[in-house]
Amino acid sequence: MSVKSLLTINDLHVGINGHAILKGLNLSVNRGEVHAIMGPNGSGKSTLAHTLAGKDDHAVLRGQIEFLGQSIVDLGADERARLGIFLAFQYPVEIPGLNNAYFLRAALNAVRKSRGQEEIDAVDFLKLVRTHLANLKMDERFLNRAVNEGFSGGEKKRNEILQMSLLEPRLCILDETDSGLDIDALKVSADGINALRNSERSMIVVTHYQRLLNYITPDVVHVMVDGRIVESGGVDLSFTLEKDGYDSFITRAKHGGLSVIRS
Amino acid sequence: MSHLAIKKSSSSVIEGACALHIDASGKSVILGDHEKLQSVDTRIDSDSITVTIHGNLERPLLFSADCMHDINLVVNSEKKAQIVIGPSLSSRWRIELANRTEGDIFCWPTSKKMAVSQSWSVMVEQEARLRFFELGLADEKTSRGIDAVLHGEHAHMAYFGVDQLQGDAQKSSTLAITHKARRSTSKQSFRGVYGGNAKARFLGKVIVEQAAASCKAEQLYKSILLSEQAHAYVMPELEIHNSDVSASHGASIGELDAASLFYLGSRGLSLADAKALLILSLLDDIFDEITEPSIKNAVRQLFLTNVQTTMVRS
């Protein structure tokens, strides 16, 4: 493994309730890189995102996932999060009754503790979170609401990015962050995400559409079909997909005619 | 630990509370500042004790009894009375809210060393408002029957129940609220969390009599089971004898939501911490109804400690 490598996935097979979804997926992400994963419905993009985050009904049947040089296949979601993996959900879960500020501070302190940092008290947390809220053009009243309860689609996505920005993960996995967003909300979210880009932090951006990639420019674009990455390339690949769709990739995948290209 | 000692520690937990304790011989003992209890009269007869709140009770009153007398609590004050009932041996209780009075009654969790069986008779008069909080905790063994009557027009009673039981806890609650007067309103809201071998039974009933037109009644019970062995039986029931009534009822029993646990885990929270947060978020529905900050803080801290201890053990 190179010192630049953050995540390496080899021959990953994943099943849910006995159905094979990922069928021999390979992917390598270096530090500081942004990878876009595009593909038609049902190709396994969200399964990959949730598998990396450690969802326990996503059974790894074969293969290996290494993060920062260690296997994470046997780690729980919380352990992976504390190592620095963050999944921004396509459908963030609503938790009635759980105060957003209380939850955010609990999560931040869990991560800080694992990094050997002191827990942050309520006063310092408020100062910190206000800065992040301002950056994301979020109202402070978000803090006093229950987690995601009654939030609009855009508010939920911004709440995900708020969490990401507070927790400062090493790997951000964005699962269809653009879905349900109008163009203004998309720009705000993309600005928040771009502000988190640096030479040590990597991102995997899962999306159906090229639109999001106008705002978050990827280093590598992958096409995923039937549980595997079937083609990889530069950002131009996303324009080809936008113009021609996925049909040719699906057809060729069915006939086994695709090879993996890494630009 | 004697009950008096329990009272002392509880009154210190509820900041600013004054405590009235009836000892085993039937004598009253006032703990703390006597000035705070000027508005409370206590009459002790051979088989019953009547505590009347007639003035403005500025602080929460912590009341407990080590005797076997029947206890009558009469609220006849201008300001809302906040009364916390600590562990007590008395088995028969009566509450009366006079016209246009207001009171919050809290049944504090019982000690696990006491098997408690109580029956409560409640009378709410015209335009009076009673909010009754029943708190069940840890591995207690409690049976409590509450029979409430909304006797005057615009009388209101809200029942808020919380259980967080584990071990070999056994709890049985039976609640019946009878609307006898027009425009009376009632609410029953219950949240239960059961682990270990805990067994809980809750029967909640609303009766609207024929004369009680334009009433409103609602019931909502939510329970979570944390183990295969835990058992909860919940039955909401409406008995309506008048067509001019607005009534609703609902009940659910389930597990902690797996999607929520994964979401919290994906933010770095351990499974134990994630479960504790979800449990508290459920119970906060009830705690948020407590308006007196000192009582709310004490109740929440009590349950928080118990939830965290339970999750570490599990």
Contacts between the chains, C-beta under 8 A, distances in Angstrom:
chain1	res1	chain2	res2	distance
A	53	B	262	7.9
A	53	B	266	5.0
A	54	B	265	7.2
A	54	B	266	7.2
A	55	B	262	5.6
A	56	B	262	7.4
A	76	B	265	6.5
A	76	B	271	7.1
A	77	B	262	5.8
A	77	B	265	3.6
A	77	B	266	4.9
A	78	B	265	4.3
A	78	B	266	7.7
A	78	B	268	5.7
A	78	B	269	5.9
A	78	B	270	5.2
A	78	B	271	6.7
A	78	B	274	7.5
A	80	B	266	7.8
A	81	B	265	6.8
A	81	B	266	5.4
A	81	B	267	5.8
A	81	B	268	4.0
A	82	B	268	4.8
A	86	B	266	7.5
A	87	B	266	5.3
A	89	B	263	7.0
A	89	B	266	7.9
A	92	B	263	7.3
A	93	B	257	7.8
A	93	B	259	5.1
A	93	B	260	5.3
A	93	B	262	7.9
A	93	B	263	4.1
A	95	B	260	5.3
A	95	B	263	7.3
A	95	B	264	7.8
A	95	B	278	7.1
A	95	B	281	6.1
A	96	B	281	6.8
A	97	B	280	7.9
A	97	B	281	3.5
A	97	B	282	6.0
A	97	B	284	5.0
A	97	B	285	5.7
A	98	B	277	5.9
A	98	B	278	7.2
A	98	B	280	7.8
A	98	B	281	3.8
A	98	B	284	8.0
A	102	B	277	7.9
A	103	B	264	7.5
A	103	B	267	7.7
A	103	B	277	6.8
A	106	B	269	6.2
A	106	B	273	6.8
A	106	B	277	6.6
A	107	B	264	7.6
A	107	B	267	3.8
A	107	B	268	5.4
A	107	B	269	6.0
A	110	B	267	7.4
A	110	B	268	4.0
A	110	B	269	5.2
A	110	B	270	7.1
A	110	B	273	6.9
A	111	B	267	7.9
A	111	B	268	4.4
A	114	B	268	7.0
A	146	B	281	7.5
A	163	B	267	6.4
A	167	B	267	6.9
A	167	B	268	6.9
